[in-house]
Structure formats: structure tokens, C-alpha cells
């Protein structure tokens, strides 16, 4: 099997790790629907009406922001038009004629929940909110959000705009894989540059959990009269990463703390590794082969008592000398239960001179 012409699938492994989980009474929460999942494996740790279709308010902006970043959001300035900001509700303060970057729009969505920022993003990427909603729904299907339908980029109420606690959890888990998204949503405040003329401003995050503990790493709040209080959060502690969602939750902050206290002892952080990595053949070098290694350490959060994960190794058939230490010569794809986890580069462990 040849992949991308220069890589070959050399070997695939299945590894099984067994561990014992403690038992705890499930907490009582105020939310109409709630879920806790392992961010890496997608396993459900806690569930209450997790597949009930409900409005999700401004947590919608997780998807809008992710799409913006995946479309190359940067610091290049664009001009805001009246139709971009003709929207009710929370705002980052954009006005017709302002200059703003797509990256600042993402900050405006995630930090101060700007409906104007979400609308502007939709127009910039797709030319309008209806066209952008189609893009949102397409992306939702790609990550397995099977009970979700987006109508607005901001999360304003609409009968056809709904999701579930579980779907929003897998969206949150997908979003925090993006390092720029993670950096913004986990910040208590950020600097953004916009206006006419543009100037630097400080935006303050609405997520109170970030002030409770440094272990919280996001993600997004939401509220309308119809939806009630909605919250998607993520926590990383002792190598474990969990995502929690509550929809229609009068006491959402308290719900999330209860759910993390319940869920954290039930999951394990496992260092995922590869056994017997192959050596790369070197042509025209002082040595014929060079050892390779994973470019980074990988820890994943799992719930299952018997954890199984697989990996496939893809490596170049050969490389011409000279080969430098740290050169990428392949990659390893990791899976659990058929779910793709991550792709990690294979790098050379030393120089091989010609």
C-alpha cells in the first residue's frame, strides 16, 4: 500500500491495556441535558438526556469560530459593512466602516460572545448567513454531530436551530484540538485590534470557570430566554482532558464543578506509544539506516476498563543522504475503537552524512 506516493504503510498494531475503575454515585445537576466525555477517546463518562434536541444559544459560536480558523483567520484587516453587523444581542462593538481582522472576529466571538462578530464572519467566508449555515452543517456531519442543525452563526433563537449536549461535547473536543482556538478560549482576556481607525482593545472572557482554576481550558458560554443558560467547558488535569456540556442549566457553573469532581476519578490518562519502530533506509550515506522516533509524547484520556488502541506506521521507503536529525520522514496514525485520535510525525534521531 502506497500513501501519497512517498510513504508506505509498514505495520499496524493493536495494544490493549486493562485497569479498574472506581464506583461513585452520579451527581444531581440542574441542567435539562448534560454530558461529560473524554476529549480524546470520545467516550461518555456521564449522561443526562444527552441526545435531547435543544437550543444551544451562543455555544453555536464554537462552530463559527472553528470554521473561521480553518479558513485561515489571520491579522489582515477587512472593512465591516452595515449588513454584517445588523444583528441583535451581544456585541464586540463593531460598526459599519470599521476595520477588523478575522482573527479579531474569532476573539470577539469566543471572549465576549459578539453576535456582530459571528455575522461578519459568515459574510466574509460565505457571503451571507444562510450560505454559512450550510457550511456549518457540513462540518457538523464530518465530526459526527448527527442531531444538530445550524441556522444562524451566532446562536440566536430559531426553531430549526438546535443541537444536543453530546453533539456540542464532540464539537468542543474537536475545537480544542486547534491550538489557536484553544489559546483564545482558555484566556481570561485577550487583545484585539479594530475600529475606524482601528486601535487595540482588551476583551474580557465571560467564562467564570477560568477564574476558578487554571485546569479549566475553555470553552464557551451561551444564553437566550428560550435556551436558558448553556455552557461548554473543558478541563485538563493530571494529563486527563474532559469536555462537559450543560443545556438549559439554571446553575451551570455549579453543575460543571460537580460533574468534573465526579468524572475525573473515573478516567485514566494513558501514554500512547509505538513498539518496534522501523529504521529508515538511507541511500548514499555513511550509514545505511537511521533510527526514528515520535516527534512528541502523547497522553490520551480514556474511560474503558479495557482500553484498546491501534496505530498505523507510514514511513518513506528511503531517503537520500544527507539526512538531518529531527527531519520528518513519516507519521503514525492512532485510533481507538475505530475513532481517529491523532497523527504524529516520525523524525530521525541523528544526522547521517553523505
N, C-alpha and C positions, 0 to 999 in steps of 0.2 A: 504493500500500500504506500503510495507516494502522496504526500500532502504539500501543497504549494510548491511542488516540483523539487525543492531542495531538502525537504525533511522526510524522514521515513519513520513510520510507527515501529519502534523496535520491540516493545514489550508492554503488556498490560498486567497489572497486579490487582488482587483483591486482598485486603487486610481486614481482620476482624479483631476488635478489642471489646472485652466484656467488663462491665463494672456494675455495682449495686447502687440503686437509688434509694434515698430515704423516703419516708412517707409523711406528708403533712396535710392538715385539714385545709381545704380551699378557703380563701378569704371571701368575705361578703363585700361586694362593691356596689356603688350607686349607679353604675352605668347600665343602660339598657342592653348594650352589647360590648363585649370586651374580649381581648385575646392577648396572649404572650407567646412569642415564637423565638426560637433560636435564629439569630440573624444569619448564621452561616448555613445551617442544615435545613432551615425552614420548618422544623418540627414544632408542633403546638405543645406548649407547656401548660397553658391554662386557656379555657374557652368558656364563654357565656354568650350564647346567641351569636356566635362568630360569623355565621353566614346570613344573618338578617340584613336585608337591604334597607339602608337608612341614609339620610342626607349626611354629608361629611364636612360641610362648610369650608373654611379656608385651609383645611388639611389638603384640599384639592391642589393647592399651590406647590405641594411636593412634586406632583407630576409636571406641572407647568415649569417649575424651576429646573427639574431634571432634563426635560426636553430642551430648554434653553441652553444648558451647559453642554448637552450632547450635540447641539448645533453650533458650538464654537463660541459661546458667550465670552467676550473679551472687553477691553477698556476703550475700544473705538467708539466715538461719540456719534449718536444719531439725533435727529430732531423730532421732538414729540409733536404729534398733531392733535387736533381737538377730538377726533373720533377715538383716538387711543385712550384718552383719559375721561371720556364721557361715560362714567360708571359711578354708581353709588357705593357707599360703605367706606371701609378703612382705606387709608391712602398713605403713600410715601411723600405726597406733596408735589406731584408733577403737575405742570401747567402747559398749556398749548404754547409751543415755541421753545420749550426748554431743551437743552442738550443733555443727553444721558447715555450711558453705555449699557449694553446688555448685561454685563456683569453687575452693574449697579442695580439694574432691574431685579436680578436674582436676589441680591441683598435686600432690596425693598420688599420682595415677596416673603422671604424666609424670616426676616428680622422684624419688620413692622407690619407684615401682612397686607401690603398695599394692593388693593384691587386695581388701582391705576397701573401698577407695575405689571400685573398679570395680563390686563387688557393690552397694554403696549407690547408685551412680549408676543401675544397672539397675532397682532397686526404685523409686527416685524418679521415673524417667521412664516406665517401662513396667509397674511393679507386680510384676516378677519377672525372673529371668534368661532364662527361655525366651522370654517376650514380647520382651525387649530384644534377644535374638539375632535374632529376625525383623526387627527394625528395623535391626540391623547388616547383615544380608544384603541387605535392600532398598537401603540406602545403598551397599553394595558394588557392586551391579548398576548403580547410577546412575553410578558413576565408572569402570566397565569392568573391575571385578575379577571376571573370568569363571571363574577357577579357585580360588575361595575359598569356604569355608563356615565361618561362625562358630557356635559352640555356647555358649561362655562369654564373659562380658565382660572377664575377666581374662587369659585365655590358658592356664589350667590344662589339662593334657592330657585329650583326649577323642578317640576315633577319628574322630569326624565333624568335628573342628575342625582346619582346615588352610588353607594358602594357598600362594603361590609367591613367589619372590624378585621377579618382575616385578610381581605384584599388590600386594605390600607397598610397592614403589617408587612406584607410581602413587598409592597411599594416602598415602604420606609427602609426595609432591608436592602432593596435594590439601590435606593438613592444614596445611602451612606457608603456604598462601595465607591462612589465618585468622590475623590479626595477634595475637590473644590466645594462640592455640596456639603460634605462633612465639616470642613473647616468653617464654613459660613454658619450652618445651622447650630453648631456647638459653641459659637461665640456669643458672649453676653452683650457685646456691642461691636459694630463694625463702622468703618469709614466708607462713605460713598461720595461720588462727585457728580453733581448735576445742578441744573438751574439755567437762568438766562441773564447774565453769563453764568456758567457753571462754577460752583465752589464746593469745597469739602464740607461734609456734614457727618455727624455721628448718629447712627441709628441704634436704638436700644431694643434688645430681644424681649418678646412678650412671654417667653417660656420661663416660668418661675423655677422650674426644676433645676435649671442651670446654676441657680444661686444656692441650691440645697447641697449639692455635692459635685465635685469635679468628675465623678464617674458618669454623670449624665452627659450625653453627646448629641442632644437634639430631641425632637426633630421639628414639629410644627403644631401650633395651636389652631383652633377654629371655633367660631360661634356665630349662629344666627338664631332668631326666635324659633324657627322651625326645627333646626337640628339640635338645639341645645349646645352644651359645651362638648367639644370634640378635641381629642389630643392624641397625637402620635409621638411617642418618645422612644429613646434608645439609651441603653446603659451598657458601659463596658467596665467590668471589674474582675480582677484576678484572671485575666485572659478570657473571660466569658463576655459575649455580646448578645444582648436580648433586645427585642423590639416589642413595645407594648402599645396597644390601641384601645381607647375607650370612646364610644359614641353615645351621645345623649347622657352625659355623666354630670350630675349636679356637683359632685365632689371629686372632680377628675384628678387634682393634684394628690389628694389622699388615696384615691384608687390606685394610682400608679406606684406610689411608695409601697402600699400593701402588696401589690402584685409582684414587684421586684423582690421584696422580702420573702415572698412565698416561692418564687420561681428560681432564684439564684441557687439555693441548695440542691435543686433537682436536676441541674445540668452540669456537664463536665466540659472543661477545656482540654482538648486533646491536641498534642503536637503531631501534625501530619508530616510524614516523611516518605522518602523513596528508598527502597533497598536495592543494592547491587546496580547502581547507576553505571551505564556503559562508558567506555572511554571513546573519545573522538579520534578517528584516524587522521593523521597529518601527512600530507604529501610534500616531499622536498624539504623536510625539516631535520634537525639534528636528532630528534626523537620521532618515532613513528606514531605514537599515541600520546594524548594528553587527557588527564582526568577532568571530569566536570562535576559541578555541584549546583544545587538550587540557589538562586540569587537572593532568596530571603527565607526567613523562618516563618512557618505557617502554623498558627493555632486556630482551631475551629471549635465552636460551641455545639454540643450535641446533647440530646435527651435520652436516646435509646439505651436500654440496658446492654444490648449487644450492638455495638457500633460497627458498621462496615463502611469502608470507603475504598474506592478504586482509583487507579491513576493510569494514564497512558503516557508513554515517553515518546516524544518526537525529537529526533536529532539529525543533524546533517550527515550525509553519507561520508563526507570527508571535508577537510579544509586545507588550503594551501598555506605553507609557511611563508612569512612568519605569522604565528598566532600569539596574540597578546593575552595576558592574564585578565580575566573579567570580561572577555569577549562573549557575546551571546551566540550560542551555536545550536539552540533548540529550545524546547519548552516541555513542561509537564502539565497535563490537564487532570484536575482532581474532580471526582464525583462522589456523591453519597446518595444511595437509593435512586440512582438514575438522574439525580439533580446535579447540574454542573455547579461546582464550587468556585474554582479559580484556575487561571492559567499562570504558571510561574516559569520564568526564564531559566534555562540551563546555561551556566557560564563556565569558562575554562578556569582551572585552578592555578595555572602558571604560564609563563611565556615559553614558547617553542620557537627558536630562531632557525633561520634557513641556512 
